[in-house]
Amino acid sequence: MTIPFNGADAMVRMLQYNGVKHIFGLCGDTSLPFYDAMARLDHGMDHILTRDERSAGYMADAYARVTGKVGVCEGPSGGGATYLLPGLVEANESSIAVLGITTDVSVGARGKFPLTELDQQALYKPLTKWNTTIDRVDQIPHAVRSAFRAMTTGRPGAAHICLPYDVQKHAIDESDVWAQPGHDHFPAYRSAPDPAAVDEAAERLVAARSPVLICGGGVVIAGASAALDALATLLDAPVCTSGSGQGSLADTHPLNAGVVGTNGGIEATRAVVAQADLVLFVGARAGSTTTEHWQMPSRKVTILHLDVDAMTIGTNYRTDVALVGDALLGLQALHAEVQARIGKRPADVADGAALAARARAAKQAFFAPLAASLDRPIKPERVVDVLNRLLPPRAIVVADPGTPCPYFTAYFNAPQSGRHFITNRAHGALGFAMSAGVGAAVGQPDSVVVSVMGDGSFGFTCGELETIVRRNVPLKMIVFSNSVYGWIKASQKTGYDQRYFSVDFNRTHHAHVAEAFGVKAWQVENPADLEGAIKAALMHDGPALVDVISQELQDTAVPVSQWMG
């Protein structure tokens, strides 16, 4: 039987024409026409069936981060539409281009109490960059083009399309099904800052005696690491990063002073910022975590700010020079103008490389004895140290925001710039790392991908072990097993006089759980056995998990300067 070209077909073709190669999602009643179109048409896309819509969103997020292409996730109406939302919220606030497609009840059934009816457009509107509900089949091509344009231009972000069941089955003229070239990756249509602002910023950079650059995720998203390296080297200026900005420079770069802020920052890196007479924020929001609740840098320091989003600039600091534009083009323009003026620099400028070296040395001096400790339970620093020594240069580590986040933010060393560390710093939902690791592994199959998570996070997402085995994703997983929601317990310890309440849970043998799904697994209690287990996991030719009996977070030397409370 010949099926007329319909709305579901149009959606599949629009994704195909926009360069989509992978779709992460979960089936449902309202998605049947879309799935049928995926089955019938020759489109070259791979659909990865997940076990939870949240996981699909996180997979699409990490996929987009490592590829620079739009991540696509999909789910059905009702509960499925609500479950997909966390992934889109995280991607949007992290400036990552992710498209969420949720199918819906028929347009003709609205208001008649059909099963799973939900005002999806209202739900997604405040939490995505662009959002629409399709009411007629002829709206599909324009809606998809608009979504890809919104996601990839300006500040990248997430988009959502609601696709009703009956609209998917309606016939549509194929002639309007086309894609705008250039919207298959992000950032698209880059813009450069005002030349007058660049000139003024260059004058101030050259006049400064101790400039410091603080870089956020915008540098990595823009692929601006080489341009950052050139400007920092020309100025001999130390570079600090936010947690999201890790990878702006290689962690081994002589000017990389490390992560700043309450989560992962250390006193020695704070000292680098404290002595600055000028700070240039690049692709960073200067939010509460990065700036120690707006205490570092101080309000007396000259502030320059380069960001693609004008609304970011001047929000938290009075800004002396605002540079609105893409991080790559902005840094290149600054380098040219600083180069032309570099001969006018004061003679007594600070030695930026020495400042950065002192910060790195202080961090290593604090870290090394903890990493070498044979105490039980195992210290998290030992896990980070083993991975630093064993991982190949192009490896990617994905960390949940619980126990792993501060340790890997502070101490993980990637010898190359770029996207080698991923964590969900925008909203910090547990259950991110395992699913995001799948997305990263699909997007960059030639890299070793390691997902590190607490046991709380493992409980959120362990159903995806079946997906990992079914798809034979060679993901390596490490679980910090300490039977506690550590961040909350640590906050109760410091801010509530150790009145611990409802934060402890029973220990699970995560290795046995993983083995039940078909994952090769080890449990480690003795620190002396840790390196051997992790090495074996890395050498295994399929998915593998190491369950580490580790310290409770509130009892560790965790690099967190301020807890809640």
C-alpha positions as CSV (number, residue, x, y, z in Angstrom):
1,M,0.0,0.0,0.0
2,T,1.4,3.4,-1.0
3,I,1.2,6.0,1.9
4,P,0.9,9.6,0.8
5,F,3.7,11.9,2.0
6,N,2.5,13.1,5.4
7,G,3.5,15.2,8.4
8,A,5.6,12.5,10.1
9,D,7.5,12.0,6.8
10,A,8.0,15.7,6.6
11,M,9.5,15.8,10.1
12,V,11.8,12.9,9.4
13,R,13.0,14.6,6.1
14,M,13.5,18.0,7.8
15,L,15.7,16.4,10.4
16,Q,17.6,14.5,7.7
17,Y,18.1,17.7,5.6
18,N,19.4,19.5,8.7
19,G,22.2,17.0,9.0
20,V,20.9,15.0,11.9
21,K,22.6,11.6,12.2
22,H,21.4,10.4,15.7
23,I,18.1,10.7,17.5
24,F,17.7,9.7,21.2
25,G,14.2,8.8,22.3
26,L,11.4,6.7,23.7
27,C,8.3,5.4,22.0
28,G,4.7,6.2,22.9
29,D,1.2,6.0,21.5
30,T,1.2,9.5,20.1
31,S,4.5,8.8,18.4
32,L,3.4,5.9,16.2
33,P,3.2,7.8,12.9
34,F,6.6,9.3,13.5
35,Y,8.1,5.9,14.3
36,D,6.4,4.5,11.2
37,A,8.0,7.2,9.0
38,M,11.4,6.4,10.6
39,A,10.9,2.8,9.7
40,R,9.7,3.3,6.1
41,L,12.0,6.1,4.9
42,D,15.6,5.8,3.8
43,H,17.1,8.7,5.9
44,G,20.4,7.6,7.2
45,M,19.6,8.5,10.8
46,D,20.2,6.2,13.8
47,H,17.5,6.1,16.5
48,I,18.8,5.2,19.9
49,L,15.9,3.8,22.0
50,T,16.3,4.8,25.7
51,R,14.6,3.6,28.8
52,D,13.7,7.1,30.1
53,E,13.0,10.4,28.4
54,R,15.2,12.2,30.8
55,S,18.1,10.0,29.6
56,A,17.3,10.8,26.0
57,G,17.6,14.6,26.8
58,Y,20.9,14.1,28.6
59,M,22.3,11.9,25.8
60,A,21.3,14.6,23.2
61,D,23.0,17.3,25.3
62,A,26.4,15.5,25.6
63,Y,26.2,14.5,22.0
64,A,25.8,18.1,21.0
65,R,28.7,19.2,23.3
66,V,31.2,16.8,21.7
67,T,30.1,17.2,18.1
68,G,29.1,20.8,17.7
69,K,25.9,19.5,16.0
70,V,22.4,19.8,17.1
71,G,21.4,17.1,19.5
72,V,17.9,15.7,18.9
73,C,15.7,13.9,21.5
74,E,12.1,12.8,21.3
75,G,9.3,11.5,23.5
76,P,5.5,11.0,23.6
77,S,2.8,13.1,25.2
78,G,1.8,13.4,28.8
79,G,4.4,12.0,31.2
80,G,6.9,11.6,28.4
81,A,6.7,15.3,27.6
82,T,7.4,16.1,31.3
83,Y,10.2,13.7,31.5
84,L,12.0,15.1,28.5
85,L,12.0,18.6,30.0
86,P,15.0,18.3,32.4
87,G,17.4,17.6,29.5
88,L,16.2,20.6,27.5
89,V,16.4,22.9,30.6
90,E,20.0,21.9,31.3
91,A,21.0,22.3,27.6
92,N,19.3,25.6,27.3
93,E,20.9,27.1,30.3
94,S,24.3,25.7,29.3
95,S,24.0,27.2,25.8
96,I,23.9,23.8,24.0
97,A,21.8,23.3,20.9
98,V,19.3,20.5,21.6
99,L,15.9,20.0,19.9
100,G,13.2,18.2,21.8
101,I,10.3,16.8,19.8
102,T,7.3,15.6,21.8
103,T,4.2,14.2,20.1
104,D,0.8,15.0,21.4
105,V,-2.9,14.2,21.3
106,S,-4.8,15.0,18.2
107,V,-5.7,18.7,17.6
108,G,-9.3,17.6,17.2
109,A,-9.3,16.0,20.7
110,R,-8.1,19.0,22.6
111,G,-10.4,20.0,25.5
112,K,-12.3,16.6,25.4
113,F,-10.2,15.0,28.2
114,P,-8.2,12.6,26.0
115,L,-5.6,10.6,27.8
116,T,-2.2,12.4,28.2
117,E,-3.6,15.9,27.2
118,L,-1.2,18.6,28.3
119,D,-0.5,22.2,27.3
120,Q,3.1,21.4,26.2
121,Q,3.7,24.8,24.7
122,A,3.0,26.5,28.0
123,L,5.1,24.0,29.8
124,Y,8.2,24.5,27.6
125,K,7.9,28.2,26.9
126,P,9.8,29.6,29.9
127,L,12.5,26.9,29.7
128,T,13.6,26.8,26.1
129,K,15.0,29.4,23.7
130,W,12.3,28.6,21.1
131,N,9.1,26.6,21.3
132,T,6.0,25.9,19.3
133,T,3.0,23.7,18.9
134,I,2.1,22.7,15.3
135,D,-1.6,22.9,14.5
136,R,-1.5,22.3,10.8
137,V,0.7,20.0,8.7
138,D,1.9,22.7,6.4
139,Q,3.5,24.4,9.5
140,I,6.1,21.6,10.0
141,P,8.8,22.7,7.6
142,H,8.8,26.3,8.7
143,A,8.7,25.3,12.4
144,V,11.7,23.0,12.0
145,R,13.7,25.6,10.1
146,S,12.9,28.2,12.8
147,A,13.9,25.8,15.6
148,F,17.3,25.1,14.0
149,R,17.9,28.8,13.4
150,A,17.1,29.7,17.0
151,M,19.2,26.9,18.5
152,T,22.4,27.6,16.5
153,T,22.5,31.4,16.2
154,G,23.3,34.0,18.8
155,R,23.5,32.3,22.2
156,P,22.9,28.7,21.4
157,G,20.1,27.0,23.3
158,A,17.3,24.4,23.3
159,A,14.1,24.3,21.2
160,H,11.0,22.3,21.5
161,I,8.4,21.3,18.9
162,C,5.0,19.7,19.9
163,L,3.7,17.5,17.1
164,P,0.1,16.3,17.4
165,Y,-0.9,12.8,16.4
166,D,-3.4,13.7,13.7
167,V,-1.1,16.3,12.1
168,Q,1.5,13.6,11.6
169,K,-0.9,11.7,9.4
170,H,-2.1,14.5,7.3
171,A,-0.8,14.8,3.7
172,I,1.6,17.6,2.9
173,D,3.2,19.0,-0.3
174,E,6.8,17.9,-0.3
175,S,8.1,21.0,-2.1
176,D,8.4,23.0,1.1
177,V,10.5,20.4,2.8
178,W,14.0,21.9,2.7
179,A,16.6,23.1,5.2
180,Q,18.6,26.3,5.4
181,P,22.3,25.5,5.0
182,G,24.5,26.4,8.0
183,H,22.1,25.6,10.8
184,D,23.3,22.0,11.2
185,H,26.0,23.1,13.7
186,F,26.6,25.7,16.4
187,P,27.5,28.5,16.7
188,A,26.2,29.6,13.3
189,Y,26.3,33.0,11.8
190,R,29.0,34.3,14.2
191,S,29.1,38.0,15.0
192,A,32.1,40.1,16.0
193,P,32.2,42.8,18.7
194,D,32.1,46.5,17.9
195,P,35.6,47.6,16.7
196,A,35.5,50.7,18.9
197,A,34.9,48.5,22.0
198,V,37.7,46.2,20.9
199,D,40.0,49.2,20.6
200,E,39.2,50.4,24.1
201,A,39.5,46.9,25.6
202,A,42.9,46.5,23.9
203,E,44.1,49.8,25.4
204,R,43.0,48.7,28.9
205,L,44.6,45.3,28.5
206,V,47.9,46.7,27.5
207,A,47.8,49.3,30.3
208,A,47.0,46.7,33.0
209,R,49.9,45.5,35.2
210,S,48.3,42.2,36.2
211,P,45.4,41.2,33.9
212,V,43.6,37.9,34.4
213,L,41.3,36.1,32.0
214,I,38.3,34.2,33.4
215,C,36.7,31.9,30.8
216,G,33.4,30.1,30.8
217,G,31.8,27.5,28.6
218,G,31.4,30.0,25.7
219,V,35.1,29.6,24.9
220,V,34.8,25.8,24.4
221,I,31.5,26.1,22.5
222,A,33.0,28.7,20.1
223,G,36.1,26.5,19.5
224,A,38.1,29.5,20.6
225,S,40.9,27.8,22.5
226,A,43.7,28.6,20.1
227,A,42.6,32.3,20.0
228,L,42.5,32.4,23.8
229,D,46.0,30.8,23.9
230,A,47.3,33.4,21.5
231,L,45.9,36.4,23.5
232,A,46.9,35.0,26.9
233,T,50.4,34.2,25.7
234,L,50.8,37.7,24.1
235,L,49.8,39.3,27.4
236,D,51.5,36.7,29.7
237,A,48.2,36.7,31.5
238,P,47.0,33.8,33.7
239,V,43.8,32.1,32.6
240,C,41.2,30.8,35.1
241,T,38.0,29.0,34.2
242,S,34.6,28.3,35.5
243,G,33.6,24.6,35.9
244,S,31.9,24.8,32.5
245,G,34.9,26.5,31.0
246,Q,37.3,23.6,31.6
247,G,39.0,22.9,28.3
248,S,39.4,26.5,27.4
249,L,43.1,25.8,27.7
250,A,44.8,22.5,28.2
251,D,45.1,21.8,31.9
252,T,48.9,21.5,31.4
253,H,49.2,24.9,29.7
254,P,51.7,27.2,31.4
255,L,49.1,30.0,31.8
256,N,46.3,27.8,33.1
257,A,45.8,28.6,36.8
258,G,42.8,26.3,37.2
259,V,39.2,26.5,38.1
260,V,37.9,29.3,40.3
261,G,34.8,29.5,42.4
262,T,33.1,27.8,45.3
263,N,33.0,24.4,43.5
264,G,36.4,23.2,42.6
265,G,38.4,26.3,43.3
266,I,41.3,26.4,45.7
267,E,42.9,29.2,47.7
268,A,45.9,29.5,45.4
269,T,43.7,30.1,42.3
270,R,41.7,32.6,44.2
271,A,44.9,34.4,45.0
272,V,45.6,34.8,41.2
273,V,42.2,36.6,40.8
274,A,42.7,38.6,44.0
275,Q,45.9,40.2,42.8
276,A,44.5,41.2,39.3
277,D,44.0,44.9,38.4
278,L,41.9,43.9,35.4
279,V,39.7,40.9,34.7
280,L,38.5,39.9,31.2
281,F,35.5,37.6,31.4
282,V,35.2,35.5,28.2
283,G,32.0,33.5,27.5
284,A,31.2,33.4,31.2
285,R,28.2,34.7,33.1
286,A,30.1,35.7,36.2
287,G,27.6,33.8,38.2
288,S,27.6,33.1,41.9
289,T,29.7,29.9,41.8
290,T,32.4,31.3,39.6
291,T,32.8,34.6,41.5
292,E,32.5,33.2,45.1
293,H,29.1,35.0,45.3
294,W,30.4,38.1,43.6
295,Q,33.3,38.5,45.9
296,M,36.1,37.5,43.6
297,P,37.1,39.6,41.6
298,S,36.4,42.5,43.8
299,R,34.2,45.4,42.7
300,K,37.3,47.7,42.5
301,V,38.8,45.8,39.6
302,T,38.5,47.0,36.0
303,I,36.1,44.6,34.2
304,L,36.0,43.7,30.5
305,H,33.4,41.3,29.4
306,L,33.2,39.4,26.0
307,D,30.0,37.4,25.5
308,V,27.7,36.6,22.7
309,D,24.7,37.4,24.9
310,A,24.4,41.1,25.6
311,M,22.1,40.4,28.5
312,T,24.9,38.6,30.3
313,I,27.2,41.6,30.4
314,G,26.7,44.0,33.3
315,T,24.4,41.8,35.1
316,N,26.6,41.1,38.1
317,Y,29.5,43.5,37.7
318,R,29.8,47.1,36.6
319,T,31.5,46.6,33.2
320,D,34.1,49.1,31.9
321,V,34.1,47.7,28.4
322,A,31.4,45.5,26.9
323,L,32.2,43.3,23.9
324,V,29.2,41.7,22.5
325,G,30.1,38.9,20.1
326,D,31.3,35.4,19.5
327,A,34.2,34.3,21.7
328,L,36.4,33.2,18.7
329,L,35.9,36.4,16.7
330,G,36.2,38.6,19.8
331,L,39.5,37.0,21.0
332,Q,40.9,37.2,17.5
333,A,40.0,40.9,17.2
334,L,41.5,41.6,20.7
335,H,44.7,39.8,19.8
336,A,45.2,41.9,16.7
337,E,44.7,45.2,18.5
338,V,46.7,44.2,21.6
339,Q,49.5,43.1,19.2
340,A,49.5,46.5,17.6
341,R,49.9,48.2,21.1
342,I,52.0,45.7,23.0
343,G,55.1,47.9,22.8
344,K,53.4,50.4,25.2
345,R,53.1,47.9,28.1
346,P,54.4,49.0,31.5
347,A,57.7,47.6,32.4
348,D,56.5,46.2,35.8
349,V,53.8,43.8,34.5
350,A,53.2,40.7,36.5
351,D,54.7,37.4,35.5
352,G,51.5,35.5,34.5
353,A,53.2,32.2,33.9
354,A,54.7,32.3,37.4
355,L,51.4,33.2,39.0
356,A,49.7,30.2,37.2
357,A,52.6,27.9,38.1
358,R,52.4,28.8,41.8
359,A,48.6,28.0,41.8
360,R,49.2,24.7,40.1
361,A,52.0,23.8,42.4
362,A,49.9,24.6,45.5
363,K,47.1,22.5,44.2
364,Q,49.3,19.6,43.5
365,A,51.0,19.8,47.0
366,F,47.5,19.6,48.6
367,F,46.3,16.9,46.3
368,A,49.2,14.5,46.1
369,P,49.1,13.1,49.7
370,L,45.4,12.6,49.5
371,A,45.7,10.8,46.2
372,A,48.4,8.5,47.6
373,S,46.5,7.7,50.8
374,L,45.7,4.0,51.6
375,D,43.0,4.9,54.0
376,R,39.6,3.2,53.9
377,P,37.0,4.1,52.6
378,I,38.8,5.1,49.5
379,K,39.4,8.9,49.1
380,P,37.9,10.4,45.9
381,E,41.2,12.0,45.1
382,R,42.8,8.6,44.5
383,V,40.2,7.9,41.8
384,V,41.0,11.2,40.0
385,D,44.7,10.5,40.2
386,V,44.4,7.1,38.7
387,L,42.3,8.4,35.8
388,N,44.7,11.3,35.2
389,R,47.5,8.8,34.8
390,L,45.7,6.1,32.8
391,L,43.4,8.0,30.4
392,P,44.5,8.7,26.8
393,P,44.8,12.4,25.8
394,R,41.5,12.5,23.9
395,A,39.4,10.9,26.6
396,I,36.2,12.5,27.8
397,V,35.1,12.4,31.5
398,V,31.4,13.1,32.3
399,A,30.7,13.8,35.9
400,D,27.5,14.0,37.9
401,P,27.0,17.1,40.1
402,G,27.2,15.1,43.4
403,T,30.3,13.6,44.9
404,P,32.4,13.5,41.7
405,C,31.9,17.1,40.5
406,P,34.2,19.1,42.9
407,Y,37.0,16.6,42.7
408,F,37.1,16.4,38.9
409,T,36.5,20.1,38.5
410,A,39.5,20.8,40.7
411,Y,41.9,18.0,39.9
412,F,41.1,16.4,36.5
413,N,43.9,17.1,34.1
414,A,43.2,17.0,30.4
415,P,46.4,17.5,28.3
416,Q,44.5,19.0,25.4
417,S,42.1,21.9,25.1
418,G,38.5,21.3,24.0
419,R,35.6,19.3,25.3
420,H,37.2,16.7,27.6
421,F,35.2,17.3,30.7
422,I,31.4,17.5,30.9
423,T,29.2,18.2,33.9
424,N,25.7,19.6,34.2
425,R,26.5,22.8,36.0
426,A,23.3,24.8,35.0
427,H,20.7,22.9,37.1
428,G,22.8,20.1,38.7
429,A,20.2,17.3,38.3
430,L,21.4,13.9,39.5
431,G,21.4,11.0,37.0
432,F,23.2,12.9,34.3
433,A,26.5,11.3,33.9
434,M,25.6,7.7,32.7
435,S,23.2,8.9,30.1
436,A,25.3,11.9,29.0
437,G,28.2,9.4,28.7
438,V,26.3,7.4,26.2
439,G,25.6,10.6,24.1
440,A,29.3,11.5,24.2
441,A,30.4,8.0,23.2
442,V,27.9,8.0,20.3
443,G,29.0,11.4,19.2
444,Q,32.8,10.8,19.5
445,P,33.2,7.0,19.1
446,D,37.0,7.2,18.8
447,S,37.4,8.6,22.3
448,V,37.4,6.8,25.6
449,V,34.4,8.1,27.6
450,V,34.2,7.7,31.4
451,S,31.1,8.5,33.4
452,V,31.7,9.2,37.1
453,M,28.7,9.3,39.4
454,G,27.7,9.0,43.0
455,D,25.5,6.1,44.1
456,G,22.6,8.5,44.5
457,S,22.9,9.4,40.8
458,F,23.3,5.7,39.9
459,G,19.9,5.0,41.4
460,F,18.3,7.7,39.1
461,T,19.6,6.2,35.9
462,C,20.7,2.6,36.2
463,G,17.9,1.4,33.8
464,E,20.1,2.8,31.0
465,L,22.6,0.0,31.6
466,E,20.2,-2.1,29.4
467,T,20.5,0.6,26.7
468,I,24.3,0.5,27.0
469,V,24.5,-3.2,26.7
470,R,21.9,-3.4,23.8
471,R,23.8,-0.8,21.8
472,N,27.2,-2.1,22.9
473,V,28.3,1.3,24.0
474,P,31.9,0.9,25.3
475,L,31.2,3.3,28.2
476,K,33.3,3.1,31.3
477,M,31.5,3.9,34.6
478,I,32.8,4.6,38.0
479,V,30.4,4.8,41.0
480,F,31.4,6.5,44.2
481,S,29.6,4.3,46.7
482,N,29.1,6.1,50.0
483,S,25.4,5.6,50.7
484,V,24.5,9.2,51.2
485,Y,23.3,12.3,49.4
486,G,26.6,13.9,50.1
487,W,26.1,17.5,49.2
488,I,23.0,17.8,51.4
489,K,24.7,16.0,54.3
490,A,27.8,18.2,54.0
491,S,25.5,21.3,54.1
492,Q,23.7,19.9,57.1
493,K,27.1,19.5,58.8
494,T,28.4,23.0,58.1
495,G,25.2,25.0,58.2
496,Y,22.8,23.1,60.5
497,D,25.0,21.9,63.4
498,Q,25.2,18.3,62.1
499,R,21.4,17.8,62.3
500,Y,21.4,15.1,59.7
501,F,18.0,14.3,58.4
502,S,16.9,11.9,55.7
503,V,20.1,11.9,53.6
504,D,21.4,8.4,54.3
505,F,20.4,5.2,52.4
506,N,21.4,1.6,52.2
507,R,24.5,0.5,50.3
508,T,23.9,-1.2,47.0
509,H,26.4,-3.6,45.4
510,H,26.5,-1.7,42.1
511,A,28.8,-4.2,40.5
512,H,26.3,-6.9,40.9
513,V,23.5,-4.7,39.5
514,A,25.7,-3.9,36.5
515,E,26.5,-7.6,36.0
516,A,22.8,-8.4,36.0
517,F,22.4,-6.1,33.0
518,G,25.4,-7.7,31.2
519,V,28.1,-5.1,32.1
520,K,31.6,-6.2,33.2
521,A,32.0,-4.9,36.7
522,W,34.3,-4.8,39.7
523,Q,33.8,-3.6,43.3
524,V,36.9,-2.1,45.1
525,E,37.3,-1.6,48.8
526,N,41.1,-1.7,49.1
527,P,42.8,1.5,47.7
528,A,45.7,-0.7,46.6
529,D,43.4,-2.6,44.2
530,L,41.9,0.6,42.6
531,E,44.3,1.2,39.8
532,G,44.2,-2.5,38.7
533,A,40.4,-2.5,38.6
534,I,40.2,0.8,36.6
535,K,42.9,-0.3,34.2
536,A,41.0,-3.6,33.6
537,A,37.8,-1.6,33.0
538,L,39.6,0.7,30.5
539,M,41.1,-2.3,28.6
540,H,37.7,-4.1,28.4
541,D,36.3,-4.0,24.9
542,G,32.8,-3.3,26.0
543,P,30.9,-1.4,28.8
544,A,32.5,-1.7,32.2
545,L,31.8,-0.4,35.7
546,V,33.9,0.0,38.8
547,D,32.1,0.3,42.1
548,V,34.3,2.2,44.6
549,I,33.6,2.1,48.3
550,S,34.4,5.7,49.0
551,Q,34.4,8.3,51.8
552,E,31.3,10.2,52.6
553,L,31.5,13.7,51.2
554,Q,31.1,15.5,54.4
555,D,34.2,13.8,55.8
556,T,36.5,14.5,52.9
557,A,38.9,17.4,52.0
558,V,36.5,18.3,49.2
559,P,37.5,21.5,47.3
560,V,34.2,23.4,48.1
561,S,34.6,26.7,49.8
562,Q,30.9,27.2,50.6
563,W,28.0,24.8,51.1
564,M,24.3,25.7,51.2
565,G,23.1,27.0,54.5
